[in-house]
């Protein structure tokens, strides 16, 4: 049967994995085109993706909310320039309600694996509870940062106190008067450390690499301004556009002329100097790599929190965790009640082995011998009708991911239109199109600040950047505006082929 966008069907034509920004955007655009025969498989019990899972104290967006929201669904009610997690989660819930998406979502559907069957051109998805779903087209909206990473430290399991990852925050655990070890100083940790510092008796902050941190241009959005946005949507849109171009201009430093980053570094150094008086602490938190190589963080309360008497920044490596303590490479053993892992996500391993199987039962990881890669970050040769939203090399270090997601969803929509019009049952990107595309972006990436010599989750163990888009997002938008059928192997539906 050819893909038919018009007719609702008992057997779902499209399966979407995940109901975060990506999965919801896909579903909204399908419904806008009158396509109802899709199902969203969601492992959690609510929508929101990363904004449902990450609810640690202080969790907020580090992209301005006017831009970190759907272009077609502006929210005049944001109460801050950089909205906090509860507001972003509420925004996504509101979108799900407005577009009546919940009836399409199967909650508690934790995808174990997805297999493509060439004979029937069908994807079959199995969930952890033994259920099975099938569809012609599979869209992954799983995101690159959904599986928490734990450090590889001796004795981790022997710890008898309280321990949790920032993505699994236990709000039931009262940190008052507790001695807490925090491992990691990335985007998540710099948001929760100032919050827990106020309550905890001690915070031992284990910093492996100091992050570069810029002042956060955050402010409240008062009721008058919100009224204005409600009355004049064009005004909010103009603001959004201005933010977009302001953030986009950062590509000039990141990817066009990394020497420009020296100016930015000056601002970050000034931020340290203004907020930390102690020279020893200043030295500890000053990074020794080019700014921008790792994600630039923004905060106004992190450095002041580190300067408090109950915080100790420890730069010696952790060598062992014992039943009630953490031991560092200088031989210090510090007794703690709790360990909080701010150790990030498995960004280099977005789809673990055994998850996605394409033509001939090939595991996606076997197709990815030199690390994750896809044509436009969306399609992988040998994996027909499979589209990845927020796939390889489409992450950003400088602008809003929602912009990339909308570009990708537009591409998938055009792919579906092409399948319907041309009566295709399968589209499979040609290997040479994938190779040419990836050679081109790897060439561009080799000249960027992200490969200037630091260790970050952007690059894998071999120094290959498999996560970031190498330049301007409007270029990506241009490339994804149309589904390029000539780059794909097209399979006509046998039912429509006449003798
Ligand atoms: O994780 P990270 P995150 N011993 O990978 C350290 C997004 N995000 O959860 O730098 C000691 O950045 C590790 O050290 P090092 C955003 O895209 C967005 O904070 O590798 N330390 C690092 O300091 C972000 O980039 C928002 O040397 C160890 C930290 O753990 C991404 O999520 C908010 C260690 C991990 O930092 C991930 O952020 C929050 C060890 N063995 C997050 N192992 C927004 O506002 C690891 N580390 C949109």
Boltz pocket constraint, residues with backbone or C-beta under 6 A from the ligand:
constraints:
  - pocket:
      binder: B
      contacts: [[A, 60], [A, 61], [A, 62], [A, 63], [A, 145], [A, 150], [A, 151], [A, 152], [A, 153], [A, 166], [A, 183], [A, 184], [A, 185], [A, 186], [A, 187], [A, 188], [A, 189], [A, 206], [A, 207], [A, 208], [A, 209], [A, 295], [A, 318], [A, 342], [A, 343], [A, 344], [A, 345], [A, 396], [A, 455], [A, 456], [A, 457]]
      max_distance: 6.0
